[in-house]
Amino acid sequence: MEIEKVHCLIIGSGPAGYTAAIYASRAGLNPVLYQGIQPGGQLTITTEVENYPGYPEGIQGPEMMVHFENQAKRMGADIRYGLATKVDFSARPHRVQIDEEKWIEADAVIISTGASAKWLGLESEQRLNGYGVSACAVCDGFFFKGKEVAIVGAGDTAAEEAMYLSKICSQVHMIVRRGEMRASKVMQERAINTPNIKIYWNSETDEILGDKKVEGVRIKNNQTGTTEEIPVSAFFVAIGHQPNSEIFKGYITMDDAGYIKTIPGTSKTNVEGVFAAGDVQDKVYRQAVTAAGSGCMAALDTERYLSEKGLH
């Protein structure tokens, strides 16, 4: 089986991966970046990005990721299509398998594989994704200022996002599957006591309504079997994210949800020479700008590590 030796390997191509590639290239680390299953990451399924500094008019998510990629290429990063399918971090150099066929040996590895939003699995949800359906209220809530919106979920994130939306939208319809929330008591109470959040207990989303954009949601009460249609302009899915960390299990320390644990204030993992950046290790902020910042940290940490080891 073919083995290629590289100095610095970056796995994943969202804001974290591309920023790491920009910094690593400028530091002379000759990084090789594999884009993964979704080149550009979650931003490629986002339409308008208005909260990233430096774009006063806003920018489309996919276009922004093309800018990131082109900048990394201009700095000299070797950007490739391909998916990391297996790793062996038991010895140095670290080994990563690409597309189940070739192995890369790397002096340092930056993991920036991101996270994927969990979806309900409705056809209408995928069809209207980007046209009123979103998995990020903080990213997209602003576009529905003063309008009625719906949010589905029952955890802390759902309660927090419902609170966030309540400050900018006229009415928030919150759909909760059971007769209680999973969210912490304080977050539940806040949501329940907010006048413009209406909670639908024991309810599930039957269908998101609308042809070209979200116009409403049909919900079904689990106890009575009755359905109800609510006119809304947006539908936010807040049932959690899944970090893309499966292949690192057994080597890298993670929390219960699968988010990679880094040493606070750094991008270092429990494995020497392996660093993590972006949403694969951040379940709190999950913004493009924080992912980019952590990608910069990972490249700087990598450069320092390689220097200390006499490899750079």
N, C-alpha and C positions, 0 to 999 in steps of 0.2 A: 504494500500500500504506500502511496506517495506521501512523503513528509516534507513540508516546507518550513524553513526556519525564519522567524521574523523577530524583530526587536520588541515592538509594542503592538499588541493586537487589541482592537476595539470591537466589541460585539454589540451591534444595535445602532440604529441611525436616526434617533429623534434629536431634539435639541441637545441632550446630554452627550450622545455619541459624537455628533458633528462638532460640538464645541471642544470636546476632548481631542478630536482629530486636528482641529485648528491649532490648539495650544501645543499638542505633541509634535506636530509638523514644525512649528516655529522653533521648538526646542531641539530639533534635529533628531527626533526619535524614529523617524521614518515609519509612522504608523500605518498599519493595514486595518481597514474597517470593513467588516461584513455587515450588510444592511439588514439582514434578517427577513422575516416573513412579511413585514409591512414597512418597506422603505419610507423613511420620514416619520414613522411612528403614528401616535394618535392624532397628531396635527393634520395628517392627510385626510382624516374624516371630519375635520372641523372646517366650517366655511370661513366666516369672518373672524380675524384675530384683531382686537382693538386695544388689548392691554399689554402688548409687548413694546417696551420703550424703543423709540427711534423710528416708529412707523406712525406719524401723526394722522395719516388718513386711514390707518388700518390696513390689513393685508389678508389675503386668502391663505389659510393654513398650508395647503399644498405648495403654493407659490413661495411662501416663506421657507419651507423646507428645501426647495430647489436653491434658494439663495444660500442657505446654510451649507448645502452640499457643494455648490460651486466655490464657495469661499474656502472650504476644506481642501478641495481639489487644487485651487490656485496656490495654496500653501504647500502643496506637494503630497497630500495624503493619498494613499492608494485605496480607492473605494471600490468595493466589489459586491456583486450580487451573491447571495449565498446565506445559508442558515446554519448556525451552530447547532449540531444535533447531539453532541456528547462531549464530555470533558474528562480529563484525568489530571487532577491537581495534587496527586499523591507525591510527586517529586518535581524538582525543577530541572530543565525548563518545563513550564506548564504546557499541557497538550489539549488542543481543542479540535474536535472533528467537525468538518464542514460538509453539509449535504450527505452525510453518511458515507462519504467516499474518501476524502483526503484528510490528513492530519496536519495541523499547524503546531509547531513548537515555538513558544513565545517566552521571552525573558520577563515580560510583564503583560498582564491582561486587564483591560478595563471592561467591566460588565455594564452595559447601558441598554438592557433588553426591554426596559419599560414595563408597563402594566396594561392589561386590556380590560375595558369596562365590561361588566356582566350585563347582559341584556335579557329581556323577558322572552324573546324568541318569537315575537309576532311579525307577520309579513309586513304589516303597516308600519311597524317600528323601524324596520330596515329601509323601507321605501321612502319614508319621510325623515330619515336621518339627515340632519343638516338643513331640514326645511321645517324646523319647529321641534323636532325630536333631538334631545341632547343628553349626554351623560355628565355634563358639567355645568351646574347652575352658576358658579362663579365666573366661568368663561362666557356663557351665553345669556344669562339672565337679563343683562342690560338691554338687549335687543327687544325685550318685551316689557319695557318700562310702562307702568300704568295699565297693563293688560291682565286678563285672568289667565292663570297657568295651572298645570297639574304637576304633581311630583309623586313618584311611587317609591316606597322604601320605608323601613321602620327602624333603622340603626341610627347611630350618632350622626353619620354623614348626612343621611336623609333629613334628620331633624335640623341640623345646622344649615343645610341648603334651603330648607323650607323657611327658616328664620331669615336667611339672606334674601330670599325672593320676596318675603313679606314686606321688606323695606323698600322694594322698588316696583313691585307689581300690585295691582289693585286687590286681587284675591288669589290665594293659593289653595288649591284643592289637593289635599294630601291623602293618598290611597294606601291604606295599611291592611295587609292580608289577614292578620289575626285581630283579636280583641284587645291587644296590647302591643306596645313597641318594644324592640330590643334595646333602644337607646337608653342611656343613663337617665336616672330619675330626674335630674336637674334639666337635662335637654328635653325630656318628654314634657315636663311641666311648662317650660318656656313655650314649646310649640302649641300645647293645648291652650295656654292662656293668651296667645297672640290673637287679637280679634279678627284679623283677615286671613287666618289659616283655618280652613274647614277640614276636619279629619273624617274620612270615611272608613270606619272600622269594619273588619271582617269582609273586606272588599278586594276584588281582583280586577285587573284591566282586561276587558274583553276585546276591545279594539280601539285603535287610535283612528279618529275620523278625519277625513280630508282627502282631497284629490292631489293637488300640487303642494299644499302646505297643511300644517295641523290646524284643524278647525274645531275639534272637540275630542272627547274621549267617552267611550261607553264602558261603564263599570258594572260589575256583577256582585251582588251581595251573596256571600257564601252561605249564609244562614237561611235566607228567604228565597234565594234563586232569582230574585228580581233584578232587572237591569235598569240603568239610568244613564242618560246622555247629558254630559256637561259641556257647554261651549267653552273652549280654551284656545289660546293662540300658541301655546307651547306645552310640551310634555317632557319632563325631566326624569330620567331613570337614575335612581340613587340606591341601587341594590348591591353596590360594592364593586371593587376592582379585583382582578386576579393578576398578581405580579408574574411576569414571565421568567420564572426562576427554576422551573422543574428540573432542568438538566444539571443544575449545580447542587442539588440535594445530595447529602452525604459528604460534601466537601466544605460547603459554605454555611456558616451559621445564619439561621433565619428565624423570624418570629412565627407564631402559630399560623398566620395567614400566608406565609411564604415570602414576606418582604425580607430582603437581605439586610442583615445587621452590619452597620459600619461603626467604627470607633468614633464616638462623638467628636465633632469638629474636624473630622477627616473623611476621606473616602476609602480608608483601609478596611478590608474584611479580616476575618480570622486567619486567612491564608496569606502568607507573605508573598508580595508581588502580584496579588489580585486585588483590584479596586472596583468599587461599584458607585454608579452615579445615576441620577434621574429617578424616574418613578418606580424602578425595581427596588429601590431602597427608601423611597419617600412616600408614605401613605398619608402624610399630613397636608402638604402644600399642593403638590401635583400640578404645578404651573410650568409653562414653557420657560419662563424666566428663571425659576428656581432650578429647573433641570439643567439649563445652560450653565448656571453658576456652579452646580455640582460637577458638571463635565469639566469645567476649568480646574476645579479642585483636584479631580482625579488625574488630570494630565500633569499638574504640578507635583502631586504626590508621587506619581509614576517617575517623573524626571528625577526627583530627589532620591527615590529608592534605587533607581538604576545607577545613579552617581555613587551612592554609598556602597553599592555592590561592585563598583569598578566596571560596570557594564556600559557606561556612557562617558 
